[in-house]
Amino acid sequence: MDDKIVKPLSREELLEFEKAQNKTGLVYLSRIPPFMKPPKIKHLLSQYGEVGRVYLVPEDPKIKERRAKYSGNRKKNYTEGWVEFMDKKVAKLVAVTLNTQPIGGNRRNNYHDDLWNIKYLPKFKWNHLTEQIAYENAARVRRLQAEISQGRRENKEYIKKVEKAKMIQNIEQKKEKKRKAIESERDNASETLPVDVDETKKKPKISEDNDTVTSTNIKSTSNNNQKRRHIKQRKLITKEFDVTTGDARNSLKTDDEVKRTSSGIKGVLNKVFGK
């Protein structure tokens, strides 16, 4: 289907349109009777003058859903509205006359006892209303977008903080496990560590003949160094008896003499003990 071609207005038609628009007047309805629809509004106000366009604002969908859920009433309700009169004098007169007055009509009518809440809007035209509605819709969209973006930012920040808390908790758990492992290792090491016992010092060996002492090595243990101590054997000192003077004197013997003397002593002992 081809689109309808709109012819441009001539200068005379444009002037007539502007004159008609300037002649119109708008009234504002701050309250709409329950479940009253735009055709009903137009029908009631047409009794007082020629009515042009009517616009009513529907209620919030959430309120409608709540009402339908609890009462089962799914009728469409309106909160406020604007009515255009073709003559602004009629619009002003209607607003002054009908404001706070009952709607009236047939007594069986559901809106018989409801009151009109009408106010005349001076210097306010229908194009202003459409601009205002468009502006309000755009503002509503921007507000919703801002709320959504704020919710997303809060959600991201919350998730970030949760992840950070989990990371800190994992770090603390790892530190606690590591500390417990170190403490258990220390306890096991203290239980299994042998007690350091100093080596007993070896006593020097006494040779078979009571007159000589063999050399022994005394070992002392330490952490890094081991020292050896050597005991040097003293030379054999014997006493000789001088027959002439009758005195005893000490005399040092050489190694050969000591060996001969010790071998002689051994031989005597062997004979005595039968070895």
LINHUGI-V687720 format. One record per backbone hydrogen bond with DSSP energy under -1.0 kcal/mol. NH is the residue of the N-H (numbers start at 1). CO is the residue of the C=O. E is the energy in kcal/mol with one decimal. If there is no record, write none. Layout:
BEGIN
nh=NH co=CO e=E
nh=NH co=CO e=E
END
This chain:
BEGIN
nh=14 co=10 e=-2.3
nh=15 co=11 e=-2.1
nh=16 co=12 e=-2.1
nh=17 co=13 e=-2.3
nh=18 co=14 e=-2.3
nh=19 co=15 e=-2.2
nh=20 co=16 e=-2.3
nh=21 co=17 e=-2.3
nh=22 co=18 e=-2.4
nh=23 co=19 e=-1.2
nh=25 co=85 e=-2.4
nh=27 co=83 e=-2.3
nh=28 co=119 e=-3.5
nh=29 co=81 e=-3.0
nh=30 co=117 e=-1.7
nh=36 co=33 e=-2.0
nh=41 co=37 e=-1.8
nh=42 co=38 e=-2.7
nh=43 co=39 e=-2.1
nh=44 co=40 e=-2.3
nh=45 co=41 e=-2.4
nh=46 co=42 e=-1.4
nh=48 co=45 e=-1.4
nh=52 co=84 e=-4.1
nh=55 co=82 e=-2.7
nh=57 co=80 e=-3.4
nh=59 co=77 e=-2.0
nh=64 co=60 e=-1.9
nh=65 co=61 e=-2.5
nh=66 co=62 e=-2.3
nh=67 co=63 e=-2.5
nh=68 co=64 e=-2.6
nh=69 co=65 e=-1.9
nh=70 co=66 e=-2.1
nh=71 co=67 e=-2.7
nh=79 co=57 e=-2.6
nh=81 co=29 e=-1.9
nh=82 co=55 e=-2.9
nh=83 co=27 e=-2.2
nh=84 co=53 e=-2.7
nh=85 co=25 e=-3.2
nh=86 co=50 e=-2.0
nh=88 co=23 e=-2.4
nh=91 co=87 e=-1.9
nh=92 co=88 e=-2.3
nh=93 co=89 e=-2.3
nh=94 co=90 e=-2.8
nh=95 co=91 e=-2.1
nh=96 co=92 e=-2.1
nh=97 co=93 e=-2.4
nh=98 co=94 e=-2.8
nh=99 co=95 e=-1.1
nh=100 co=116 e=-2.7
nh=101 co=98 e=-2.2
nh=103 co=114 e=-3.2
nh=104 co=112 e=-1.9
nh=109 co=106 e=-1.5
nh=112 co=109 e=-1.3
nh=116 co=101 e=-2.8
nh=119 co=28 e=-1.7
nh=121 co=26 e=-2.5
nh=124 co=121 e=-1.1
nh=129 co=125 e=-1.6
nh=130 co=126 e=-2.4
nh=131 co=127 e=-2.2
nh=132 co=128 e=-2.8
nh=133 co=129 e=-3.0
nh=134 co=130 e=-2.7
nh=135 co=131 e=-2.7
nh=136 co=132 e=-3.0
nh=137 co=133 e=-2.7
nh=138 co=134 e=-2.6
nh=139 co=135 e=-2.9
nh=140 co=136 e=-2.7
nh=141 co=137 e=-2.5
nh=142 co=138 e=-2.8
nh=143 co=139 e=-2.6
nh=144 co=140 e=-2.6
nh=145 co=141 e=-2.7
nh=146 co=142 e=-2.7
nh=147 co=143 e=-2.5
nh=148 co=144 e=-2.6
nh=149 co=145 e=-2.9
nh=150 co=146 e=-2.6
nh=151 co=147 e=-2.6
nh=152 co=148 e=-2.4
nh=153 co=149 e=-2.5
nh=154 co=150 e=-2.8
nh=155 co=151 e=-2.4
nh=156 co=152 e=-2.9
nh=157 co=153 e=-2.8
nh=158 co=154 e=-2.5
nh=159 co=155 e=-2.6
nh=160 co=156 e=-2.6
nh=161 co=157 e=-2.4
nh=162 co=158 e=-2.4
nh=163 co=159 e=-2.6
nh=164 co=160 e=-2.3
nh=165 co=161 e=-2.6
nh=166 co=162 e=-2.4
nh=167 co=163 e=-2.4
nh=168 co=164 e=-2.6
nh=169 co=165 e=-2.5
nh=170 co=166 e=-2.6
nh=171 co=167 e=-2.3
nh=172 co=168 e=-2.4
nh=173 co=169 e=-2.3
nh=174 co=170 e=-2.5
nh=175 co=171 e=-2.5
nh=176 co=172 e=-2.4
nh=177 co=173 e=-2.6
nh=178 co=174 e=-2.6
nh=179 co=175 e=-2.5
nh=180 co=176 e=-2.5
nh=181 co=177 e=-2.5
nh=182 co=178 e=-2.3
nh=183 co=179 e=-2.4
nh=184 co=180 e=-2.5
nh=185 co=181 e=-2.4
nh=186 co=182 e=-2.3
nh=187 co=183 e=-2.4
nh=188 co=184 e=-2.7
nh=189 co=185 e=-2.6
nh=190 co=186 e=-2.4
nh=191 co=187 e=-1.8
nh=192 co=188 e=-2.3
nh=193 co=189 e=-1.3
nh=212 co=209 e=-1.3
nh=218 co=229 e=-1.5
nh=220 co=227 e=-1.1
nh=229 co=218 e=-1.2
nh=238 co=251 e=-2.3
nh=240 co=249 e=-3.5
nh=242 co=247 e=-2.9
nh=246 co=242 e=-2.2
nh=249 co=240 e=-2.7
nh=251 co=238 e=-2.8
nh=253 co=236 e=-1.5
nh=258 co=254 e=-2.5
nh=259 co=255 e=-2.6
nh=260 co=256 e=-2.6
nh=261 co=257 e=-2.6
nh=262 co=258 e=-3.0
nh=263 co=259 e=-2.5
nh=264 co=260 e=-2.1
nh=265 co=261 e=-2.4
nh=266 co=262 e=-2.2
nh=267 co=263 e=-2.2
nh=268 co=264 e=-2.0
nh=269 co=265 e=-2.3
nh=270 co=266 e=-2.6
nh=271 co=267 e=-1.9
nh=272 co=268 e=-2.0
nh=273 co=269 e=-2.8
nh=275 co=270 e=-2.1
END
